[in-house]
Amino acid sequence: MYLSQEAKEKIFEKHGKSKKDTGSAEGQIALFTYRIEHLTKHLKNNQKDFNTERSLVMLVGKRRSLLDYLMKKDILRYRAIIKELGLRK
């Protein structure tokens, strides 16, 4: 797989509470963002890969729903993760 366990732990350590904290919304959003960037690069080279395109659309939807949840739950955490990852609405 393109994402090793160590890479995942780095993402969760940077954006979550610890490297084993895989359930936090910030950690999941950061992981989804990494995967979205990876799939976007793949689709630039393989325009006719429709299965990957569908997976990308589903990941973007999951990330959007997590961001919406975080915005309703705690606006300061939402703003921090948006700024940290460079996302915008």
Secondary structure by P-SEA (a helix, b strand, c coil): ccccaaaaaaaaaaccccccccccaaaaaaaaaaaaaaaaaaaaacccaaaaaaaaaaaaaaaaaaaaaaaaccaaaaaaaaaaacccc
